[in-house]
Amino acid sequence: MSESNTTDALTGTVKGPGERPHEYLFITADNVRARIGEFVYYAARDGREERRIIGNVTERRLVRNLPDTFLSDPETPPSVVSSLIGLDGDGCELYEITVETIGYFHPGLGDFVNPRIPPRPGDPVFLASSETLADCLSPRRAGEVGSAHVGSLLTREAGAVPVVLSIKDVVSTHLAILASTGSGKSYTAGVLVEELMRPYNRAAVLIVDPHGEYDTMRAVEDDPRFRDERDGYRPEVRVFTHERVKVRFSSLTEADVKYLLPEGTSEKMLHFLSQAFRQLTATRRGELWGYHDLRDEVKAQKYEGDARGESSNASSIEGLLWRLDMRFDKPNSIFSDHEHIPLAEMFRPGRCTVLQLSDIEQNEQQVVVATLLRRVNKARMATVRGEAESGSDSHLPYPVFTLLEEAHRFAPAGQTVVSTNILKQILSEGRKFGVGIGLITQRPGKLDQDVLSQCMTQVIMRIVNPVDQDTVAKSVEGAGRQLLAELPALTKGQAVISGVGVNTPVMCRVRERITKHGGETFDAPTEWARWHTPEEREHREQDSAVLAAPPAKPKKVERVRGFQI
């Protein structure tokens, strides 16, 4: 590790105040250390105490350079020309650096305090050492209870300054991971889940996985780094594939049922559905009921016209029944009269549950998520208030965290879907009841801005789309404007982390995952070339021979003393 990283190093001199009240400028000839995202400090007296007022470098501007004529000949290094006329070529450039003041770190508070004492022109500016930053940037230390070591400070050597999130704050005030495709958002989410499964957290986590990327999390069960031999802790990972995902029909709301009906369902049909739904829920309150119970209530409203000129509603009822049957009365439906996944099976401390929805159509995915989140929210509210009976499905005696991949599917901007309202409710009220939400999306511009703005910890990776950049700038308050300007320049695995999960916004290098990443991009040319290899050709010929072979005759079943052999 270089000396500049292990000791506080003098790097420049204060010039004066910046454009905004909490900014100042300093001048330096150091082109290496005074870069955007770095942390510097000046000394100021606060009463009887001398404080190190830390700030973040947000802008840099070249204010003096060699003349253009010295730079015009690429064959001759500028330093050679400048030395001939008596100038030191290495010190000819001067930079004006803009610093956004953060404050001094208060160990008792575990946070920064800004005394609002500006530096004086001529005051020395120091580059904060890695040791100094490791003590103040993160609210937790790696390996502590409630910590999540996600990476290290990007402007320093890998591992020199760990970036460690506070799980308590991330879960209670919600999380957003935002990035363009291929920037590493799912990889980063995997790192976070690994930390949640560690012995010092033992979290109750559910991942809604529309693409089947998280089944590789199973590896934590057999990895000794996730175990605690003192009490026998070993994390569990349960993967529910689409055929195991069931939604109890009576847990659907009227809005859910209407949302699942096809376009073209008339207002008259919806009126009859509302009448049937209300009648059924009023007479069967607290009981289980299924689709055919609702169908019977709809059919009971059917009547033909009579001699007095009363019009018939038969065609509307038949049309509604046809639409209902098309959606709910089909084999292998996810909607069941009695079956669903108990909350205690999905959420348990030390268990990561992966809900794979890849083979379920999008509007059904939205209903699955809406129904699940409603159940979780009601259970936690009832449990906290002491209204839930122990052992019942509404008894959930511990906080939970749900991670939603492709979050823009479940709260799209400018659209009304059944999952948006419950998400808004949990994001605004979930802190009181221990229901945490994490949103992951590659298109923040397509995510409802009210939903995004309520996630108080943000992990923002490379974003190129101008609409997405604008959405992030408007919805994310924690990160400074200059750090957000760095987003297009970030590379894979680099992120700006801001919000309540860290003491101040930082540029982070995400650490390497322990488990295998399940969302790798296919290497198409390699796959195409493999198709022509002798091994693959031989496999295809064997498969063809098996398919062409006549079916084997069934073996004769012999019976011995009433048993089949």
N, C-alpha and C positions, 0 to 999 in steps of 0.2 A: 504494500500500500504506500502511496507517495506521501511525503512529509506534509504537503498541503492539505491532505485529507485527515491527518492525525493531529494537527495543531491549527489553532486559529491563525490565519496568515493575513498580514497587511496587504491590501489589494488596491486601495485608491483613496481619494480625498473628496470630501463633500463639497459640491459646488453651490447648492442652494435648494429651495423648494421646487417640487414638480408642478404639473398642471393642476393636480387635485390635492386636497388638504392633507391626505395621508400618504403622499408621495414625496420623495426627494431625489436629487440627482447627485451622482458623484463621477469624478473623472479618473480614468485608469488607462494604463498602457498595456494591461494584461488582456490579451485576446482569447485566452484559454479558459481561465477560471470564472470570469465575469460573464457567464452565459445565462440565457433565459431559463428560469426554473431553479437557479441556484439561490442559496441563502447566505446573506451577509448581515453584519450588525455594526452598530456604532455604540459607544458608551455614553450614557447620560445619567446625571444625578437626579434621583427621585427622592426628595427629602434627604434623609441621611444615607440612603442606599444608592450605590452605583449600579445601574442596570445595563445589561446588554440588550439593546433594542433590535430584535431580529426583523429582517425584511426579506421579501422575495423579489428577485430580479425579474422585471416584466418587459423592459424594452432596452435596446442598445442602439446607439447611433455613432457613426464614425464622424469625428469633428476635426481631425487633422490627419493628413496622409501625405505621402510623397507626391510631387507634381505628376500630372498625367504623362508628361514627356518621359519621366523615369520608368513608367509602366508600359510604354508603347512598344518596346522591343522585347518580344518574348524570348529572344535568344540571350539577352543580357539580364541577369538577376538585378532587381532594383537595389539590393543591398550593395552590389559592386559599384554602381553609379554613385550612390549616396556616400560611400566611403571615400570615393575619389575627391569629393568636395568637402570632406570633413564632417559628415553627418553619420550618426550611429543608425544604421539601417534597421536594427531591431527595435528601436524606440521611437521611430518617426510617427507611428500611428497612435492616436489618442481616441478614446471612446467615452461618450457620455452615456452613463447607465442610469436607467430609471428604476427605482426601488419602491415597492409598495410595502409600507410599514405594517408589521403584524403585532409586535409588542415583545415584552419579556415573558419568559416562561415562569409561572408560579407553581412550584412543586406541590404546595398545599392544595391548590385548586385543581391541579392537573391540567391546566389550560393556559393560554396566553392572555396577558393583560396589557392593554395599550395605554400608557400613561399620557399620551399625547404631548410628549416633549420632543419637538423637532430637533434635528442635528443643526449645529452651527457650521457655516462655511469654513472650510479648513480642517474640520474634524476628520480623523482617520477612519476608514472603513475597512473592516476585516471580513475575510471569508470564514464562515463558521466551520469548525472542524467536524468530521464525521461523528466523533464522540459527542460533541455538543448537540448535533441534530438528532442522534439516536435517543438522546434523553428527553427531547421535547416535541418531535414531530408526531409521534404515535401515542395514543392514550393508553396503550397496553404494551407489555413486553412479550415477545414470542414465548409461547409455552405457558403463559399464565392462564388461569381460569377466565374465560370470556374474551380470549384473544384470537385473532385470525391473521397469521403471518402470510400475506399475499404477495410480497415481493420486496424490492429495495428501491431506494431513491435513484432515479434515472441519471442524474447528473454526477453520480459518484460510481466508484467501482462496484460491480455486482456483489451484493451482500454487505457492503460497508455500512449502509444506513438502512436497517430493516423498516419496512412499512407494515405496521400491524394495526388492524382495525379493531374497534371495540364491538364485539358481537352484541352486547346488550343494546347499544345504540342503533346498530344496523337493523336488528330484528324488530325493535320496538317502534322505530320511526321509518322503517321500510327502505328498500334499496332499488336502484335502477342501474342496469348495466347496458350501456348504449355503444354501438359500434357498427361500422359497415361490414358487409359480408367478408369473411376471411381475415378480420382483424384480431380475432381471438376472444370473442365475448363468451362463447360456450366453454372454451378452455379456462378462462378466468373464473367462470361460474363453477367449474369442476374443482378448481383450486379452493374456492370458498367452501364448497360442500365437504372437501377433504378436511378442512379446518374444523367445520362444524361436527364432524364425526370423530375427531380426536378425543382422547380421554379427558382433556381439560374442558371440553364443551358438551359432548354427548347429547347433541340436539335432536329434537323431533322435527324431521324435515320431509317435505313432500315436493317432488319435482314433477310438474306437468310437462311432459316431453312429447311434442307433436312429431318429432323426427326420429325417435329411437336412438338418441345419441348418448344416453346416460346409463345404459346397462353395464358399461365398463366399470361403474362405481362398485360393482360386486367385489372387485379386487381388495377392497379395504377389509373385508371379512377375514382374509387369510394373511394380512400384512401385520407383522408384529409391532410396527410403529403405531398402529391404531389400538393396541391392546394395553390394558393395565393389569399387570399380574397381581397387584396388591388386593384387588377385589374381584378379579376375574372378568373385568369389562371387556367385551368384544362387540364391535358395531355390527348391526344387521343391515342388509340391503335387500329389499323386496321389489321385484319388478312385476307389475300388473300389465300384461299385454291386452290388446283391445278386446279379446274374447272374454277376459275376466272382468272387464269394466262394466258394471251394472248400476243403473239408476232406478231406485224404487219409484214407481209411477206416482204414488201418493205424495212424494216429496216435490213434485213439479208444481209450479204455480200456474195460474190461468195464463199469465203472460208467456211462460215457457211453452205451453201447449200451442198457443196462438202463433208464437214465433216459429214453431216447427212446421206449421201448415204451409202448403205451397202458395206461391203468388197466384192471385186470381180468386182467393177465397173472399166471398162477398161480405159486406157489412151485416147482411141479414143472417148469413151462416154464423158469423162471429157472435151475433146476438144470441142465437140459440145455444151456442157453445157456452157462453157466459152464464145463461140461465141454468144449464145442466151442471156446470162446474160449481156454481154457488149452492144449488140444491144438494149436490152430493157432499160438499164439504160441510154444509150445515147439519145434515142428517147423520154423517159418518165421522163427526169430529172426534179426533183422538184414535180412530180406528184405521187399520190398513185397508186400502181399496185399490183396485187395479183398473187397467184400461177398459175392460169390458163393463165394469160398473159405470164408468163415464159414458160409454157407448149406449148402455141401456137408458141412461137418463136423457141422452140426446134423442134416442128413438121414441121415448115416451111422449115427447112434445109433438110428434107427427100427427097431423090430422088432415082429412080430405075436406074439400068444399061441400057445402050442403045446399038444400033447396032455398034457404034464406039468402043465398048469395054470398055466404062467407067464403073467402078465398082459401085455397089449399096452400099449405107450406110443405107439401110432400117433396117437391123437387129440391127445395133448399135443404131439407133434412137429409135426403138421399145423397145430395152433393157433398154435404158436410161429412156424412158417414163414410163415403168413398174416400175423401181426403184423409180422414182420421185413420182408416184402415191401411191406406197406402203408407202412412208414416209409422204407425204403432203396431199394427197386426201383421207382423212379418217374422219369418224365422230368424234366429240369432240376433234379435233386437237387443240393444243395450238397455231398453226399458223393461222392467220386470214388475210383476205384481207384489212380490215379497222380497226378492233378493236385492241386496246392495252391499258395498264394502263397508263394514263397521268403521267408525272413526278411530276406535282404539287399535284397529289393525293397520290403518294407514299412518297414524301418528303415535309414536312411542319414543321416549328419550333414548337416544343411541340407535335409532332406526332411521334409515333413509329409504323412503318409498318412491319408486319411479312409476308414474302413471303414463303408459305409452298410448298415445291417441292417434298414431300414424295412419291407421286404417279406418278411422271414424271421420265422417264428413264434417266440414267446418262448423256448420250451424249446430250439429249435435255436440261437437267439442265445446262450443260456447255454453250450451245448456248443461253439459257435464260439469264444467268449471263453475258456472253460476250456482248449480244445486249443491256442489261440494262446499263452496265458500259460504253459502247460506247456512248449511249444516254446522260447519266449523264455528262460524261466528255465533250462532244461537247456542251451541254447546258451551263455548267459552263464557258467554254472557251468563248463562244459567248456572254454570259451575262457580264462577266468581261471586255471583249473588247468593249462592247456597241453595239454589232452586232445583238442582239436578240430583236425581237419585243415583247413588253409587252403583256402578255396574250397568247403567242404562246407556244408550247410544248418545244421550245428551250430556253425559258426564265425561269431561275432558280436563283432568286435574293438573295440566301443565301447559306452558306456552308452546306455540307451534309456529313453524315458518314454512311458507309455501313459495316455491320458486316457479315462475311462469315463463317458459320459453315462448318465443314469438308472441310477446305480450300485446302487440298491436292487433292480433286476432281477437283478443278478448276485451279490448277497450279501444276500438278504432275511432279515429278523429272524424267528426262530422256524421257519424252513423249511430243508430240506436240498436244495440244488441243487448240480450238479456244479462250478460255478465258485467256490463259496464257499471250499472248502479250498485251492485253489491261490492264491486271493487272500490268504488268511491266511498262507500260507507265504511269498509274496513280500513282504508287508507286514512280516513279522517278520525275514526273512533277506535280502531284496533289496538292502539297503544294502551288503552284502559284495560283491555281484556286479554292481552298477550297473544294477539293474532298478527304475525308479521308477514309481509309480502315482499317478494323480490321480483322485479320485472326485467326481462331480457328482450331486447329488440334490436334489429338491424335497421329499422326505419322509424326513428323517433318522430319524424314528421307525420307519420300515419298513426301515432299513438295519441289518445285524448290528452290534451295539455293539462287539464285539471288533474288527471290521474298522475301524469309525470311530475307535476309540480309538488305533489304531496310525498314524493320519495325523497327523504332528507339526506340520504347518502348516495352519491353518484360515482360510478366508475365509467368514465367516458374514454373510449378508444378512438382509433382513426375514423373520422367521418369526413367524407368528401362532398356528398350531396348538399348543395346550398340550402335547400328547404330544411333538411335535417339539422344543419348547422344553425340555422335561424331559430328552429324550434328549441334546440338545446340552450341557445343564448337567452331566449325568453323565459324558459321554464326552470332552468337550473340557476339558483341564486348563489350557491356556495363558491363556485369557481370564478376567478377573475376573468375579465374579458380578454386579457393577453394570453392567459393559459388556454382559453378556448380557441384563440387564434392559432395555437400550435397543433390543433387536432389533425388537419390534413397532412402535417409533416410527421406524425407519429408512425412508427412501423409496427409490424405484428408483435403483440405481446407487450406493448407500451400503453400506458393509460394515464389520464389525469383523474386523480381521486380527490373528491371534495365532500364536504358536508359534515354531519355530526359524528361519523365514524372515525374521523381523523381530526387532529388538533388544528390543522391548516391544510389548504389544498396542496397536493404534491404531485409531481410527475413520477410515475412508478414503472419499474421494470418488473413484470409479473414473474413470479418464481416458476420453476419447472414443476410440472405435476408429478405426483407419486403414481397415480393410476393412469392408465392409457386413455388418451383422448378418443372419444367415439365419433367425432364429427370431422375427421380428416377428409380433405378433398381427393376424389379419385384422380389418379394419374392416367388419363385416357390413352396417351400414346403407348405407355408401358403395357396397359391391359390389351390394347390392340395387337401389339407385338407378341405378347404371350400366347394369344390365340393361335399363332402360326408355329409355335414350338412343337417338336416331336412329342413331348409329353402330353400336351393338350390335345394334339391330334389323336394320340392313342386312346385317351380318355373318351373322346367323342365317338371313336369307332366302337369301343366297348359298350358305351351307352346305346348306340344304334343297334348293336347285336342283341342286347337285352330286350329292347323294345320290339325287335322283329321276331324274337323267339315265341313259339306258341305257348299259351298258358299251361301251367302244370295241372295235371289231373288231381282232383281232391283226393286226399288219402282216405282209405276206408277206416271208419271209426269202430274200434272194437270195444265191447263193453265187458267189464269184469266185475261181477258182483255189484252191479248198479253204478259203477264209476266209469267216466270216460278216460281213455288214455290217449 
